[in-house]
């Protein structure tokens, strides 16, 4: 086989191990081996020459004049790696293992005779992963490229996410999928019978699953119709009979032209979360679009439309015990992201699809978020406040023991006995009732759990929820105006116009500013509607207001000065401040949505918040920090992609409630974790090519940003940028400068400096006083001095006028294509 016929060294595993280059590889020599772990010592002892090397004649081939490839016996090499390198027995090769971190393998060109050293944790763990993937495709022997083992980790992880992880996380509730989905590790009850609940009026779904029950009796699947009124009492009554909830089913035409029904696919978070979750799906959809999986992102929107139509809301997830609980609302932005990328030639069909999605969002807005108990009439703000009754059944069996113990002791019964008494209603305890309302509200918020919300969540008009609802109102208003000619007719004949939705958004923004904004601290805080006071927990969710666009330019600047230094740490954005979290002890353990932890949703929201207000340099810096955190663990820990990180100490090995989903695997991770995968693909869109190269070499944020100062820490202190060593083009924002060319509300002048190479090629720095340009004509002496201090080079082509919350307007004659490559990222917005 010629080199041209071989698959790319970095091709997806399905292509790399299924092509004729690896499909039927025969060897003239074989070696004895065993797969049994108890024989590892025997494998080692069979290599007396070096203790680790198998006894075999061969020479050492250190030089190569063409790309090196290795001839590998899959089972033998996997067992040898584990025996030699996996000293802690977790079937992974990590920096925690104490092996020699070197393995001799035969080169393909010598038929395995000449040897070459595969060295280091990263290459050895990649080799172990590749052997596992090759085994999936039935390979006994393979030829593997060296460049596949030492592939740039950024490229490797992004490739794994795109071609492997999304497929590993994709589910469909069909006959095959039911065997996977019905298994629920969160079901700790005695009844594990697989069952599926169907909406009372969905005959198509009922008949579809009835046919599966008949065709596959071994599934022992129970099919149950839900009542028309899915009351909290009913939901509590089926907590001991949990099951999956049906989602959308559509007509599908296969390659032969036959028509049949097919459940709509979706992506799950991973690990023990084996169903379609609410806000996880939004972040996953962002990355699916980037990775060319628009169809899958659209499918998840369709499933949300189905959920609102039949279950009344976007559910926490499609399990029966989530029927009274929603999650943070992202549907309008999710639908618009998909809509914007649908084929232009299908215009009418696209508009009809968007109409369906927005109709569902409007129903959810009216019937979930703008009615009691979630709406507070006095402030006009909304709260997370699900209607479920009793103890959430999906938690660990001992999760609430510390809460129940005093009540059990007072009755002189055991905790388990008290659980039965309380859940069956034989014991009435209002204090516990209220506690569980708040606990369910925390789970509805997605931030389960945090001291920010504990024991008070249902009373809080949170900044994050109301910023998201503001975004709903703006999205609906702009869509009605721009797509539907300012007339949007609902199914009952009601006509919606943009004016009323813009007015709602204005009222919510004013309420957020009135009840949640703290001018002195420069942050938005949650508001307790029962106590009628702002709480004092400092949360990174303050940046949701910038993501949604409801913060004024002045407030955004204040948050950059006051809030960002509180939350920006070495590994990205931390959930909250250490001071707000409070002292941790045995009686008051860490909560996973508090300091020092960082989560993918907060990072993605934070990046877009900064970009929306044209702080592109800050967005890039924050993205680099988070991507470095992910990449470092990926390299050091056998390709791990976990649910969350300790971003202060840069580790995924955390001791906190629920552990860390995504870390328990053998040989190779096949899923990663949903929104962590998404944050990597999305984050790569925010950094420059220079940053990506540095990330590939695991250049730490401390090193990379050594000469790039943090944002100003106090009000009124201007940001100063030193261009020498700056990795990305950073806009210099001139406080108070107004460009006469923009004519928009409160614009600022932004001058994007070139890269260091561009500076060296420039003739020298410009004298700003001699520069004739409408963008600088109105500057005060103080603003000119600030601009001089930024050392802006001569070419006037780097000057742009920036309008808040809009893309930069390029100077006349300047297009993105004229900019250096590293600056084109910023010009595209």
N, C-alpha and C positions, 0 to 999 in steps of 0.2 A: 504494500500500500504506500502510495506516495504521500509526501507531507501535505500536498494540497487536498488529498482525500481525507485526511485525518480531521476529526472535529477540533474546534478551537480548544486550547488548553483550559479556557475558562468557560466552556459551554455548560449549560445546565446538566445535571446528572443524567436526566432522562435521555439526552442526546449523547453525552460523553460515554456512557456505559451501554448504550443500545445500538450504536453504530457498528459497522462491520469491523472497525478497528479494535473493538473490545468484545465483539459478540461471540466469537468462537476461537479463543486464544488457547493453543495447545502448547505444552512444554514437553521437552524430551526427558527432563529430570523431575522427579518428585521428591518430597521430603516428608518424613513422618511428622505428624502434629496431633494435637488434641484440642478440643474445645472446652474440656472440663476445667473449671477454675481450680479444682483441687490438684490439678497436674501442673500448675505454674512452676512449682519448685523443680519438678523434673525437667521442664523446659530450660530453666536456667542452668541446672547442673549438667545438661547435655552440651554446654558450651564452655569447656574448661579453659580455653585459650585466653579469653578475656572475662570470663564469667558470664558475660551477656551475649557474646557472639556465638551463633551456632557453629559447630565444627564443620568446616567445609573449605576446600581448596579454593583460593581466589586471590587476586591482586587488588591493589587499591588504585582506583582511577580518579584522580583529583582534577584532571584537566579535561576540558571539552571545547570543541571548536564549533559546535552547534547546540541548539537547545537540548538539554539532557532529559532523558526519559528513563523510567525505572520499570523493570519487569518484576511483578509482585505476585506471590502466592497469597491470595486473600486471607484464607483462614489461618495459615501458618504465621503470617506477618502480624495479623491482629492479635493472636495469642502471644506472640513474642513481645509485642509492644506492651500489652497488659502485664505480662509477667515481669518485664524489666522496668517499666516506667510507672505503672499505676500502683504506687506504694500504699495508697489509702483505700484501695479496693472499691472505688466508686464508678469504675468503668469510664473514667474520663482522664485525660492528661492535662494537668493544671500546674500552675506555679507552686501549689501546695505539695505536689508529689516530689519525692526525694531521689528519684532515679537519676541516672547519668545524663539523661537528655541528649542521647546520641544513639543512632541505630544505623547499622550498615545494611544497605540494600543494593541489589544487583542492577546494573545498567541494562537497558533494553538492547542497545547496540551490541553488547558483548554476550547476549543471551543469558544474562545473569551472572557471568563469570567475574567481571570486574565489579568492584564495590565502590560505593560512595556513601559518605556520611550524611544522614538526615539529622540535623541538629536543632535543638531548642524546643521549648514548649509549643510554640505556635506551629512549627512544621510537623512535629510529631502528632499533635492533636489533630491537625488537618489530615494527616495520613490516616489516623484512626477513623476520622469521620468519613473519609473517602472510601475506606474499606467497607464500612457499614453501608454506605450508599451503593457501592458496587454489588454487595451481597443482595441488596434489595432487587437488583436486576439480574440475579442469578449467575453472576460472574464468579468463577473459581480462580482465574488468573487475569490480571489486567496489566496493561501498559499505561503508566500514569506520568504526566509531564511534571518535571520539577517545578515549573512555574505555577502549577496548580496548588502545590504545597506551600510555596512562599508568596502566593498571590497577595497583592496589596489588600490589607484587611478591610478597608473601606469598600473596595470593589467586591470583595468576597461576600461580606455581609449583605450588601445591597443586592447582590445577585441571589444569594440564598433566600432573602425575603421575597424577591420578585418571582422567582421560579420554583421555590419549594415551600416556604412558610405559608403563603396565602393558600396554596392548594391543601396544605396540611390542616388549615383552620376552616376550610370551607365545608359546610354541611348542607344537606337537603333532606327534608322529612319525607323520604320515600321508603320503599320496602327495605333497601339496603341501609339507608341512613338511620332508620328507626333502631336498628340493632346497636348503633353507636350512641345515638342521642338519648335513648330511653335510660341508659345507664347514668345514674345521677349520684356522683360521690357526695353531694350535699345532703342526700336523703339518709338521715340517720335513724329513721324509724324502722319498724319491723316489717313493714309491707314494701317490698321492692318489685311488685308486679308492674310490668311495663304497661302504661296506659297513655292514651291521648285524648285530650278534651277538645271538642268541636263546638263552635258557636251554634246556637239554637237554630239559626236560619241559613246555615251554610250546607245545603244538601249536596253540593258538588264535593266538598271535602268529606262529608260523612260517607257518601257512596264510594269515594276513592279509597278511604281507609277500611271500609267494610270489605272491599275486595281483597285488600292485603291480609286482613284477619282470616279470610277464607283460604287464600292461596298459601299463607305461611303460618300454619297452626302452631309450629314450634316456637314462634315469637311469644305466644300466650298473651297477645296484645288485647287490652281492654279498650273499648271504644265508648266514650261517654259524651252525651250532649250536655252542654251548659244550659242553664235556665236563661230566659230573656233578661231577667233582673239578676245581675251578678252582684249580690249584696255582700257586705263584709261578713255577715253571719254565715252565708253560704260558703264563702271562701274559707272561713275558719272550720266549717264542718268537713271540708275535704282535705284539711292539712295532713291527716293520717293516710290519705290516698293520693299522694302527689303524682303529677304527670306532666307531660309536655303539652303545650298549647299549639294547635295547628296554625300555620301561616298561609300565605297566599299560594294558590294553585292556578296555573294558567295552561291554556291549550298550547301544545308544542307539536310542530311538524318535523319529523326526523328526516334523515337523508333519503329514505325510500318513498317519502311523500305521505307516510302514514301519520294520522293525527292521534295524539294521545294526551292525557293530562300529565303535568309535571310540576311538582312542588317547587317553589322559587327558592333558589339557593341563598345562603347568607354566610357571613364570617363570624366565628365565635372568638372570644378572647383567648381561650386555651386553658390547658390544665384542667382543674375541676370546674371551670366555667364552660360548659358544653352546650350552651344555648345562645340565642341572639340577644345581646344586651343593648340597652338604650344608647347611652352616650358613647360607649366603646365603638359602636357602629359608625358614628359620625367621624371619629378620628381615623378609623380603618378606611372609611370611604375616601378620605382625602388622599391617602397613599395609594389606594387601589386605582384612583384616577391617574395619578402620576405614573403608576406601573402599567398603564394601558388596560386596566380591568374595569372599564366604564360600565360594562354590562353587569358586573357583580355589585358595583356601587349602586346602580339603578335598582337592582333586585332588592337591596336592603331598604331603599326608599319605598318600594312597592310593599314590602312586608310591614313597614311602619304604617302605611296607609291602611292596610288590612287590619292591623292592630287597633287603630283608632276607630275604624268602622265597626269592628265586632267586639272589642274589649273596652272601648271608650277612651283609650289613652295609649301612648307609647309606653309599654311596660318596662319595668326594671329589667325583665327578661321574660321569655315565653315559657315560664313554668307556672303551674297552677297556684303556687303560694305567693306569686308576685301580682296576682290579679288586682289587688287594691293599691298597688304601688307603681309610681311612674319613675322617671329619671330626668336629669337636666335636659331641657328642650332645645334641640338643634335641627329640627326637621326642615325649617325654611332655608337655612343656609346650605344644608346638605342637598336638598332638592335643587336649589339654584346652581350649586357647583356642578351637578350632573347636567342640568338643563343647558348650561352655557357650553357644554362640550358635546351635545348631541348633534348629529349630522345636520348641517344647515338646510339641505334639500328636503328634510322632513319637517319643515317649519310648522305646518298646521298640526301634525301629529304631536310634535314636541310641545306646542302650546296647550294642547288638550291634556297631555300628561302632566304638565306643570299645573294646570287648572285643578286636576284631581289631587295633586300633592298639596296645593295651597288650601283647597277645600277641607282636606283632612286637618291641616294645621290650624285653620280657623276654628273648626269644631273643637279641637283640643284646647285652643286658647280660651274659648268661651266656656266650655263645660268642665275643664280641669283647673286651669290656673286663675280664672277670673270669677270663681264662685267659692263660697265657703265649703270646707274649712281652710282652703289655701289662700283665699283673698282676705286681706285686712281692709275693711271699709274705710276706716279713719285715715289711713295713710295712702290708700290706693296701691300699696305694694303687695306682693305675693310671697307666700311662704311654702316651704316643703312641708306637707301635712297629709300623709296618706291616711286612709280610712280603715286600715286593717285592725283586727282585734286580737289581743293575746300576744303570746311570745312568738317571734319570727321563727318558723320551724326549720329554716335552712342553716341555722347556726350550729356550731359544735355543741355537743351535748352538755358540756360544762361551762359554756360561755357566760351564762347568767348566774352561775352558782353563787358568786360573791354578792349579787343583788338579792337573791332569794333567801340566802342563809338566815338573815335576821327574822324574816317572816316565818320561815320553817321552824326556827328555834322557839319563836313565840307560841307556836301551836304544838310544840314538842313532837314534831314529825321530822322525817328525813327530807332532804332537799328533793329527792326523786318523788317522794310521796306528795310533797307540796306542789310540785309541777303538775301532777295529775289532778290534784284538787283545784288548782287555779285554772288549768286549761279546760277542764270540764265544767267550770262555772260553779262548782260546789263551794268555792271560797271567793268572796268578793273583796277586792283590795284596790280602792281608788288610787292609792299612791303608785302601785304597780301598773295600773292601767295607764296612768299618765306617763310613767317612765317608758313604757313600751311604745306609746304614741311618739315620743321623742326619738326612741331608738329606731323605729321604722322611718321616721323623717330623715334621720342621718343616712340611712341606707338609700332613701329616695334621692338624697342630694348627691349620691355617688361618693361622698367623702366618708366612707365608713372604715375606720372611726377616727375622731379627732376631739381634743378637749375644746376646740372652738365651738363645737355644736353639741357636745354631750349634755344630756338632761335639759336641753332648752331649744332644740332645733326647730320644733314645730311652732315655737313662738318667734322665730327670727325671720325677718324680711332680709334674706341674705343678698349681698351685693351680686354674687354670681347669678342667682336665679333671675333677679330683676334686670340685670344687664342682658341676659339671654332673651328675656321677654321683650325688652326694648328692641333687640335685633329682630325678633319676630315681627314686631309692629312696623319697623322700618322696611324689612324685606317684603312684607305683604303690601305696604303702601306703594313702594317703588315698583313692584311687579304689576299691581293693578294699573298704575299710571303708565308704565313703559311697555308692558306686554299686552295688556287687555284693554287699552284705550280708555282707562279710567272707569270701566264698568265691569264688575265681577259678580256674576249671578250664581247664587248658591242653589242647591237642589230644591229647597222649599220656596224658591222664587225671590228670596231676599237679595237685594242689590247692594254690594259693598263698593265704596269709592275710596280713593286714596286719601281724601281729606280727613275722614274720620280716623284713619289709621295713623296718619301723621300727627293728628291732635293727641291720640292716645300715647304715642311715643314722646311727645313734648311733655305731657303730664307726668309720665313715668320718669323722664330725665329730671324734671323739676323736683319730684318727690325723692329721687335718689340724692340729689344735691342737698335737699333740705334735711333729710333724716339720716343720711349715711356719710356725708362728706365731712371730714375733719380738717379744717384749714390749717391749724397749727401743725398737725402731723403730716399733712399732705397725703392722706390715704382715705379711701372709702372703707367704712366699717359696717358690719351687719347691725341691723336695728331690731331691738326687742320690742315687739308690738304690745306685749302684755305689760312689761315694766315701763314702756314708753321711754326708752333710753338706748343710746348707742352702746354696743358692747366694746370692750377695749382689746379684743384679740386682733393682732396684726396678721393679716392673711394675704398671701400672694394673689388671691382672687380679686384684689383691688384692680388688677390689670384687665379684668374682664370688661370693665367700663371702656377701656381704650380699644379692646378687640371689637366691641359692639359699636364704637363710635359715639357713645353718649357723653364722654368726658370732653369738656372744653379744652382748647389749646392750652390755656393757662393751667388748668388742673392737670393735664397730661405732663406739662413741664414740671409742675410741683411733684408729681409722682416720680418722675425721672430723677429729680434731685433728692427727694426725701424717702420714697418707698424703695426704689431699686437697690440702693446700697444695703437695705435690710434683708433683701431676699436673694441677691446675686451672690452665690458662693462658688467655689472652685468648680463644682460639677454641674452648675446650672442654677435654676431657680428652686429654692427650698420652699416648702409649703407655708411655713410661718416662722416667726422669730422664736428663738430659744426662750426669751423673756415671757412671751405670751403663752408658750407651752407650759412653763412652770417646772418645778423640781420633779425629777423622776425618782421613784423608789420602788421597793417591792410591792408596796400597797398602791402605788400610783405608776403603773408601767407605761412605757412608750406607746403612743398611738401612731398607726402607720401613715396618717395624713397630717402629721405634725413634724416639727423640726426633729431630726435632721434629714427628713426624707424628701425626695423629689419624684414627681410623677409626670408621665408623658403628656397628659392633657394640659397641665399648667405650663409646660414648656411651649407646646404648640400655640396655645392661646397667647402666651407672652410674646413669642416671636412676631405673630401677626399683629398684636397690639402695637408693638414698636414700629413695624413696617407701615401700619395704617397712618401713623402720625409722622412718618418720614424719618424716624430714628433708625435708619437702615443699618448703620454701624453697630448700634446696640443689639439689634435683632441678630446680626451675624455673630457678634461676640457671644451672646447667650446660646445660640445654636451650636457654636463650636464647643462650648463648655459641655453641653449635654452630649453631643456626638462623641466627644473624647471619652466621657464616662462610659458610654455604651461600648465603644470600640476597644477600650482598655480591658474591660471584662471579657469581651468576645475573644481577644487575643490570649489573655492569661488563663481563661477558664473554659477551654474546650468549646468555644463558640456559643457560650451561654447568652441568652437574651431574656432577661427576667421581667417580672411585672413592675418592679420599682427599684430605686437606688437610695442608698444613703449618700446624698450629694455633698455632704460636708467631709466625709471620710473616704469618699470615692470607692464604695464597695456595694456589692449586691448581697453579701453575706450578712444578713441582718437578723437580729433577734427581736422580733416584734410579732404581734398577733397575726395569725394567718400565715406566717412564714413569708416565703417569696415564690410565687407561682412561676413556673418556667425553668426552675433550676434542677429539677429532679428528672434526669434522663440518662440513658446509657448510650455511649458511643457518639451519638450525634443528635443535636436538637432538630426536631422535624417541624416545629411550629413557631418557635420563639414565643412571643406574647403579643397579642393583637395590637394594642395601641403603642407598645414599645417598638414593634416593627414599623408602625406608621410614623412614629416620631423620627425614626432614622431616615426614612425615605423623604419625608417632608423637610426635615432639618437640612438635608443636603441641598435643598433648593435655596436656602438662605445664606449659604457660605460661598465664598469665591473659590476659583480654581486653586489659588495659592493656599487658601485655608485647607482645601481638600488634600492637597499634597502634604501639608504639615500634619494633617490628621492621619494620613496613611503611614507616617513615620512615628506616630504616637508622641508628637510634640505636645507636652503638657500645656495647659492654659497659662500656668505661671510663666513658663518660658516664652510662649508665643506672644503673650500680651505684656511682656516686661516693660516695653516702652510705650504702651498704650494706656493712658490713665483711665481710672474708673470715672463714671459720670460724676458731676459735681455733687458734693455731699450736703451743701447748704444752699439755702435759697439765694438766688441772685449771683452765685459764683459761676462765671462762664466756663464752659468746657474748653480745655486746651488740648490740641492734638499735636504730637510730635510725629512728623511724617517719616523720619528715618526709622526703618524697621517695621513700619505699619504694614500688616499683611493685606489689608483690604482698603479700598478707597472709601474714606470716611467723610461724609458731608460736614462741612463747617457751618454751623447754624449761627446766624448773627442775631442776637436778641433784639427784638423790636423792629427789625428791618422790614420795610414794606416795599414790595416790588410794584411799581406802577403798571407793569405789564400784566399782572395776574388778575387783579380786580376781584379777588375772592375774599371771603371773610378771614381776617387775621392771618394772611400768608406770612411766611418767613423766607428770607433769602438763604439759599443753601448753595454752597460752592463745594463741589466734589473734587478733592485733590487727586492728582494722578498717583500711580504707583511710584515706588522708589526709582525704578528704571526710567520711567517717564521723566522724573525730576532731573535725573542725571543727563538726560538728553536735552532738557530745556536750557535756554540761554541764561536763565537766572530768574530771580523773583521779580514780580511785577511791582511797579510803583502804583499803588492803588489810586493815588490822587491824579495820576496822569491817564488812568484807564477811562476811556469814554465808553460807557455802556449804560443803557437804561436801567439795568439791574443794580447798578451801584450809585446811580446819580443822586438818590435821595438819602444817602447814609449820613448820619451825624458824625462829628469828629471822633466820638467814642467808638462808634461802630466801625469806622475806618481803622482805628487803632486795633480793634479786636481782629479785623480781617488781616491787617499786617502781621499780627502776632501768629496767625495760622500759617504763615510762610506759603501763601498760595503762589504757584509758579505762573509764568507769563501767559501761556496759551489761554486766551479768553474763552476757548471752546469748552472749558471745564465748568463754566458758570451756568447754572440752571436756576430757574425759578420754581419753587416748590409750593404748592397749595396744600394745606392740611387735608388729610384723608383722601387725597387724589394722587394720581401718578405724576411724576415730575414733567413739567412742560419744557421740552428741549429748546435751547437757543436756536435762532434762525440758522439753517444750513447744517445743523448738527443732528445726526441720527444715531441710534444705538449702534449701528454697524460701524460708525466712525470711531467709537470709543475703544480703548484698549480692552482686551477680553475680560480682565478682572473687573472693569467698571460696567460692562454690559449688564451684569447681574442687577446692579442698582437701577439702571435706566429702564429695565423692564418692569419694575415695581413688583 
